[in-house]
């Protein structure tokens, strides 16, 4: 009797290790994972529970667990590298968030040291401190933060990150609910000012996929993450245009598409993200690049 073939795509979280092993990978690298201070995390989950105005739909959190249990689950899945993305939604909180996330990364093997910022006079100082403290990744959420990426108080910060070649995950798209500061226009204005910025556009820029693919092609250091894209939950609202899949494949093979999940703040199993990517039928080389290789190159993973 022969062994059963690995399940591709995985039907459940328990089958995820079979998925990446069948691709010959050492594991997964997920650039869009959230860990937050407990009090803030409770507030974020309460906002999702209430289907707040920036959520716009029922959104039951799947992995409402302790930090330790969520880290353990990522390890069971084989996620060898992951972020701890926090984002400030008002002045005066980013520096404290950075202290928490950097300490969390120091205490959590495999966690990429993450930080954030907000348009305020002291932003350059605490961003410099985070960089000195080992931050490898930043996150800003233009929708939740309610600020323009071209706010003059951030100009020095963007320049510092561009000079340091440290990536920043930017929720720049309109999904799930647009604001005056989201969409490809404001983000394009930012890139015009800082063309060397290493930016990772969350959610492939949904729903303006085409425009954000254009920006990833136009700017050498602009990348996209797959967060929630191609899952049944997300596709019912903002499906990716099928005619753009060849271009997505080219960008992935060029190092410009990275795996993201939004774990734990998702209303479905983690495996759904990988299932959605596998069902695109863009080839094993593309899956290997997106699920591990592109992030490994960007963050110099062992």
Residue pairs with C-beta under 8 A, 6 or more apart in sequence:
6 18
6 19
6 21
6 22
7 15
7 18
7 19
8 18
8 19
8 22
8 278
9 19
9 271
9 274
9 275
9 276
9 277
9 278
9 279
10 16
10 18
10 19
10 271
10 274
10 275
10 278
11 271
11 275
12 269
12 271
13 73
13 76
13 77
13 269
13 270
13 271
15 271
16 28
16 77
16 78
16 270
16 271
16 274
17 76
17 77
17 78
19 274
19 278
20 26
20 27
20 28
20 78
20 291
20 292
21 78
23 284
23 287
23 288
23 291
24 288
25 288
25 291
25 292
26 80
26 292
27 78
27 79
27 80
27 81
27 292
28 77
28 78
28 79
28 80
28 81
28 259
28 274
28 291
28 292
29 79
29 80
29 81
29 82
29 258
29 259
29 291
29 292
29 295
29 296
29 299
29 301
30 74
30 79
30 81
30 82
30 83
30 259
30 260
30 261
30 263
30 295
31 82
31 83
31 112
31 137
31 167
31 169
31 200
31 225
31 258
31 259
31 260
31 295
32 83
32 85
32 169
32 202
32 225
32 227
32 259
32 260
32 261
32 262
32 263
33 74
33 79
33 82
33 83
33 84
33 85
33 261
33 262
33 263
33 264
34 44
34 83
34 84
34 85
34 86
34 262
34 263
34 264
34 265
35 41
35 67
35 70
35 84
35 85
35 86
35 101
35 104
35 108
35 111
36 44
36 86
36 97
36 100
37 86
37 96
37 97
37 100
40 86
40 97
44 265
45 61
45 64
45 265
47 54
47 55
48 55
48 59
48 60
48 61
48 265
49 59
49 60
49 61
51 57
51 58
51 59
53 177
54 143
54 144
54 176
54 177
54 179
55 176
55 177
56 176
56 177
57 176
57 237
58 267
59 267
60 267
61 264
61 265
61 266
61 267
62 264
62 266
62 267
62 268
62 269
63 70
63 73
63 263
63 264
63 265
63 266
63 270
64 264
65 73
65 264
67 104
70 263
70 264
71 108
71 111
73 270
74 82
74 110
74 263
75 110
77 270
79 110
80 110
80 301
81 110
81 112
81 295
81 296
81 299
81 301
82 110
82 111
82 112
82 263
83 111
83 112
83 114
83 137
83 139
83 169
84 101
84 104
84 105
84 108
84 111
84 112
84 113
84 114
85 101
85 114
85 116
85 137
85 139
85 169
86 97
86 98
86 100
86 101
86 114
86 115
86 116
86 139
87 97
87 116
87 139
87 140
87 141
87 144
87 145
87 171
88 94
88 97
88 116
88 117
88 118
88 145
89 118
89 141
89 144
89 145
89 146
90 118
91 118
91 119
91 120
92 120
93 118
94 115
94 116
94 117
94 118
94 120
94 123
94 126
95 122
95 126
95 129
97 115
97 116
98 115
98 116
98 126
98 129
98 130
98 133
98 135
101 113
101 114
101 115
101 116
102 113
102 114
102 115
102 130
102 133
102 134
102 135
104 111
105 111
105 112
105 113
105 114
105 134
106 113
106 134
112 136
112 137
112 299
113 133
113 134
113 135
113 136
113 137
114 135
114 136
114 137
114 138
114 139
115 127
115 130
115 135
115 137
115 138
115 139
116 138
116 139
116 140
117 123
117 126
117 127
117 138
117 140
117 154
117 157
118 140
118 145
118 147
119 147
119 151
119 153
119 154
120 153
121 153
123 153
123 154
123 156
123 157
124 156
124 157
124 160
127 138
127 157
127 160
127 161
128 160
130 138
131 160
131 164
131 166
135 166
136 166
136 167
136 299
137 166
137 167
137 168
137 169
137 299
138 161
138 166
138 167
138 168
138 169
139 168
139 169
139 170
139 171
140 149
140 168
140 169
140 170
140 171
141 171
142 148
142 149
142 170
142 171
142 172
142 179
142 181
142 182
142 186
142 187
143 171
143 174
143 177
143 178
143 179
143 181
143 182
144 171
146 179
146 181
147 154
147 181
148 180
148 181
148 186
149 158
149 170
149 172
149 181
149 186
149 187
149 189
149 190
150 186
150 189
150 190
150 193
155 193
158 190
158 193
158 194
158 197
159 194
161 168
161 197
161 198
162 194
162 196
162 197
162 198
163 196
165 196
165 198
165 221
166 198
167 198
167 199
167 200
167 223
167 298
167 299
168 197
168 198
168 199
168 200
169 199
169 200
169 202
169 225
169 260
170 187
170 199
170 200
170 201
170 202
171 182
171 202
171 203
172 182
172 183
172 184
172 186
172 187
172 201
172 202
172 205
172 212
173 182
173 183
173 184
173 201
173 202
173 203
173 204
173 205
173 206
173 207
173 208
173 212
174 182
174 183
174 206
174 207
174 208
175 203
175 206
175 207
175 234
175 237
175 238
176 237
183 208
183 211
184 205
184 208
184 211
184 212
184 214
184 215
187 199
187 201
187 205
187 212
187 215
188 211
188 215
190 197
191 197
191 199
191 215
191 218
191 219
191 222
195 219
196 220
196 221
197 219
197 221
197 222
198 221
198 223
198 298
199 219
199 221
199 222
199 223
200 223
200 224
200 225
200 258
200 260
201 212
201 215
201 216
201 222
201 223
201 224
201 225
202 225
202 227
202 260
203 225
203 227
203 228
203 229
203 234
203 260
204 212
204 213
204 224
204 225
204 226
204 227
204 229
204 240
204 248
204 257
205 211
205 212
205 213
205 215
205 224
206 228
206 229
206 234
206 238
206 240
207 237
207 238
209 240
209 241
209 244
210 241
210 244
212 224
213 224
213 244
213 247
213 248
213 251
215 222
216 222
216 223
216 224
216 251
216 256
217 247
217 251
222 256
223 255
223 256
223 257
223 258
223 294
223 298
224 251
224 256
224 257
224 258
225 257
225 258
225 259
225 260
226 257
226 258
226 259
226 260
226 273
226 277
226 290
227 260
227 261
227 262
227 273
228 234
228 260
228 261
228 262
228 266
228 273
229 240
229 276
230 240
230 273
230 276
230 277
230 279
230 280
231 268
231 272
231 273
231 275
231 276
232 268
232 272
232 276
233 266
233 267
233 268
233 272
235 276
240 248
245 280
245 282
248 257
248 280
248 282
249 282
249 283
249 286
251 257
252 282
252 286
252 289
252 290
252 294
253 285
253 286
253 289
255 289
255 293
255 294
255 297
255 298
256 294
257 289
257 290
257 294
258 290
258 294
258 295
258 298
259 273
259 277
259 290
259 291
259 292
259 295
261 270
261 273
263 270
266 272
266 273
274 291
277 287
277 290
277 291
278 287
280 286
295 301
